[in-house]
Amino acid sequence: MGDLLAWGAGWLDAQRHQHLTRPVFYTRGIASVEVLATIGKTVFESDNGYGILERSESRDYLIRAEDLVLDGVPVLPKRGDRVRETQDTKVYVYEVLAPGSVPEWRYSDPYRRTLRIHTKLVATEDAP
């Protein structure tokens, strides 16, 4: 019968990809690719060492690992890459990063189909 959990995860990923995504541009240097992404967020909490709990929030992009291909080469996210998201008349530019020693991305599922990429807003531009 095969791995029923893997099949179910694949089905759920297909539903997310079909119904809960929007197009964004993922860029590294001059290389860029348009991918479909689900928008999410992660709240990070850390103790600053003085008993104060600091919170920060990232805008996350869930992207199929197989879609992240730059100049014909499959890649994994890297700190400093950018995600450009157009909404109405604005382009929001997010940089791939996470606070402290937290990794900038992780797989969002046990089958390594979907990447969860943490970002921060670094610029806003007028849409062309």
Salt bridges, closest charged atoms under 4 A:
ASP13 OD1 - ARG16 NH2 2.86
ASP13 OD2 - ARG64 NE 3.04
GLU45 OE2 - ARG55 NH1 3.55
GLU57 OE1 - LYS41 NZ 3.90
ASP60 OD2 - ARG116 NH1 2.73
ASP60 OD1 - HIS118 ND1 2.88
ASP81 OD2 - ARG28 NH2 2.72
GLU85 OE2 - ARG22 NH1 2.67
GLU85 OE2 - ARG59 NH2 2.99
GLU95 OE1 - ARG82 NH2 3.09
GLU104 OE2 - ARG79 NH2 2.64
GLU125 OE1 - ARG84 NH2 2.60
ASP126 OD1 - LYS90 NZ 2.85
